[in-house]
Amino acid sequence: RGGLKKGLFWVFVARGLCEPMDSNIDTSVPGIVYFSSIPTEMNVSMLKEHISAFGNINRVYLVPKKRVRNRPKRQYEEGWVEFQDKKSAKKAATRLNCTEVLGGKRKPWYGELWNVRYLPKVSWGDLFAMERQDEELRRISKDRDIIMAKKQARLFKSGLDSYKLEAKLRVSRGKRFKERHPLELEAHQKPTAEEMEERLARSSRTAPEGIEGFSALTDKTFMENLFSGGL
């Protein structure tokens, strides 16, 4: 493989796609390039061999496609490559984009083109921060579903145990068994004004002495004092 890398390097140089590496390049700040498509049947090691001529590579991540029965080999749909320095990353993206992938006619990617873009102001941690956050949310949601499932299982088991106990009591006690009914409680409500008027109308109280024509139903002051607690 070392010979293959050197051969690809000088092929890139001959085509003007690459230059010999400068030893004075600053390698303190990595650079990242994005591959919107990966050549057919090309894996991580093959991709490294094709682009390592532009500079040293730190990390590579490729997104796999769903496996198809008639394609046993794993395919990749997109990926990211981190070079040790930004200069190498920019050079790789500029020189490779929209150029033909090297290889003979026997290669499965023959005739395909590179689709590469340099990502400025992006670090490797930024790429997967959102993915880690989504993974954490999925884990929390999964834990919540497990808790709810366990709670429902406990409630079901409790109800089943109560049913079994009631069935045993029914058999053992026979006619003496009394089926339990849920207790129904009626909330006590205050009487409305109409109900109070009906109660006063049905009452047999007479008007106080010295007051003619007094009626509890028609006297507004009396009714106001009654409902306000003044009486």
C-alpha positions in Angstrom: 0.0 0.0 0.0 2.9 2.3 0.6 3.9 2.0 -3.1 0.3 2.7 -4.1 0.2 5.9 -2.0 3.5 7.1 -3.6 2.2 6.2 -7.1 -1.0 8.2 -6.6 0.9 11.1 -5.1 3.1 11.5 -8.3 0.0 11.0 -10.5 -1.6 13.9 -8.8 1.6 15.9 -9.1 1.9 15.1 -12.8 -1.7 16.2 -13.5 -1.2 19.4 -11.6 -3.6 18.4 -8.8 -1.0 18.3 -6.1 2.3 19.7 -5.1 5.1 18.3 -2.9 4.4 18.9 0.7 6.0 22.0 2.3 7.7 21.2 5.6 6.9 24.7 6.9 3.1 24.2 6.9 1.4 25.0 10.2 -0.3 21.9 11.4 -1.8 23.4 14.6 -5.2 24.0 13.1 -7.0 21.1 11.4 -9.1 21.5 8.3 -12.2 19.5 7.3 -13.6 18.6 3.9 -17.0 17.2 3.1 -17.7 14.5 0.5 -21.3 14.8 -0.6 -21.0 11.4 -2.4 -18.6 8.5 -2.0 -17.4 6.5 -5.1 -19.0 3.1 -5.5 -17.6 0.4 -3.2 -14.9 2.8 -1.9 -14.2 2.3 1.9 -12.3 4.4 4.4 -8.9 2.9 3.6 -9.4 3.4 -0.1 -10.5 6.9 0.4 -7.4 7.7 2.5 -5.1 6.2 -0.3 -6.7 8.5 -2.9 -6.5 11.8 -0.9 -3.5 11.3 1.4 -1.3 12.9 -1.3 -2.7 16.3 -0.3 -1.6 16.0 3.3 -1.7 14.0 6.5 -5.1 12.9 7.6 -6.3 12.8 11.2 -9.8 11.2 11.0 -12.3 10.0 8.4 -16.0 9.3 9.0 -18.3 7.8 6.3 -22.1 7.4 6.5 -23.1 3.9 5.4 -26.0 3.2 3.2 -28.7 0.6 4.0 -27.5 -2.8 2.8 -29.1 -4.2 -0.3 -29.3 -8.0 -0.9 -27.8 -7.9 -4.4 -24.9 -5.7 -3.1 -23.1 -7.6 -0.4 -20.3 -4.9 -0.1 -21.0 -1.9 2.1 -21.8 1.3 0.4 -21.3 4.9 1.7 -23.4 8.0 0.8 -21.4 10.9 2.3 -18.4 11.5 4.6 -16.0 14.0 6.3 -12.2 14.0 6.3 -10.1 15.9 8.8 -6.6 17.0 7.6 -3.9 18.0 10.0 -3.9 21.6 8.6 -6.3 23.9 6.8 -4.0 24.4 3.8 -4.1 20.7 2.9 -7.9 20.6 3.3 -8.4 23.6 1.1 -6.0 22.2 -1.5 -7.7 18.8 -1.5 -11.2 20.3 -1.9 -10.1 22.7 -4.7 -8.1 20.2 -6.7 -10.4 17.2 -6.4 -13.9 18.7 -6.8 -15.5 17.8 -10.1 -12.6 15.7 -11.2 -12.7 12.1 -12.2 -11.8 9.5 -9.6 -8.6 7.8 -10.5 -8.7 4.1 -11.4 -8.9 1.8 -14.4 -12.0 0.5 -16.1 -12.1 -2.5 -13.8 -12.7 -0.3 -10.8 -16.4 0.0 -9.7 -16.1 3.8 -9.5 -14.8 4.2 -13.1 -16.1 7.4 -14.6 -17.4 8.9 -11.4 -16.5 12.4 -10.2 -15.4 13.7 -6.8 -17.9 16.0 -5.0 -15.8 17.7 -2.3 -16.2 21.0 -0.4 -14.1 22.6 2.2 -15.8 23.5 5.5 -14.4 26.8 6.9 -14.7 27.6 10.6 -15.9 24.0 11.4 -14.2 21.7 13.9 -14.6 17.9 14.2 -16.5 18.4 17.5 -19.0 20.7 15.8 -19.9 18.1 13.2 -21.1 15.5 15.7 -22.3 17.8 18.5 -25.9 17.7 17.2 -25.6 14.0 16.6 -24.6 13.5 20.2 -27.5 15.7 21.4 -30.0 13.7 19.3 -28.5 10.5 20.7 -29.0 11.8 24.2 -32.6 12.8 23.5 -33.3 9.3 22.1 -31.8 7.7 25.2 -34.0 9.9 27.5 -37.1 9.1 25.4 -36.3 5.4 25.6 -35.8 5.5 29.4 -39.2 7.3 29.7 -40.9 4.7 27.6 -39.3 1.9 29.7 -40.6 3.6 32.9 -44.1 4.0 31.6 -44.1 0.3 30.4 -43.0 -0.9 33.8 -45.7 1.3 35.5 -48.4 -0.2 33.2 -47.1 -3.7 33.9 -47.3 -3.1 37.7 -50.9 -1.7 37.4 -51.9 -4.7 35.2 -50.4 -7.1 37.7 -52.1 -5.4 40.6 -55.5 -5.6 38.9 -54.8 -9.2 38.0 -53.9 -10.1 41.6 -57.1 -8.4 42.8 -59.2 -10.4 40.3 -57.6 -13.7 41.3 -58.2 -12.9 45.0 -61.8 -12.1 44.4 -62.2 -15.3 42.4 -60.8 -17.4 45.3 -63.1 -15.7 47.8 -66.1 -16.3 45.6 -65.3 -20.0 45.5 -64.4 -20.4 49.2 -67.3 -18.3 50.6 -70.0 -19.4 48.1 -73.3 -17.6 48.8 -71.8 -15.7 51.7 -69.6 -13.8 49.3 -70.5 -10.2 48.7 -69.3 -8.5 45.6 -67.6 -5.3 46.3 -68.7 -2.2 44.5 -66.7 1.0 44.1 -67.7 3.6 46.7 -69.6 6.5 45.1 -69.4 9.8 46.9 -71.8 12.7 46.1 -70.3 16.1 46.6 -72.3 18.4 48.9 -73.3 21.6 47.0 -74.7 24.8 48.3 -78.4 25.5 47.4 -78.9 27.9 44.6 -81.1 31.0 44.8 -84.0 29.3 43.0 -83.8 26.3 45.4 -83.9 28.7 48.4 -86.9 30.5 46.9 -88.7 27.2 46.5 -87.9 26.2 50.1 -89.2 29.5 51.4 -92.3 29.3 49.3 -93.0 25.8 50.7 -92.4 26.9 54.3 -95.3 27.7 56.6 -93.8 30.8 58.3 -96.2 33.8 58.6 -95.3 37.4 58.5 -94.0 39.0 61.7 -96.5 40.9 63.8 -96.9 44.6 63.0 -95.7 44.1 59.4 -98.5 43.7 56.9 -97.9 42.3 53.4 -94.4 41.0 54.3 -93.1 38.4 51.9 -89.7 36.8 52.1 -89.8 36.2 48.4 -90.6 39.8 47.4 -88.5 41.6 50.0 -85.2 42.3 48.2 -83.5 43.5 51.4 -84.4 40.3 53.2 -83.2 38.1 50.4 -79.9 40.0 50.1 -79.3 39.7 53.9 -80.2 36.0 53.7 -77.7 35.1 51.1 -75.0 37.4 52.3 -75.2 35.9 55.8 -76.7 39.1 57.4 -79.5 37.1 59.1 
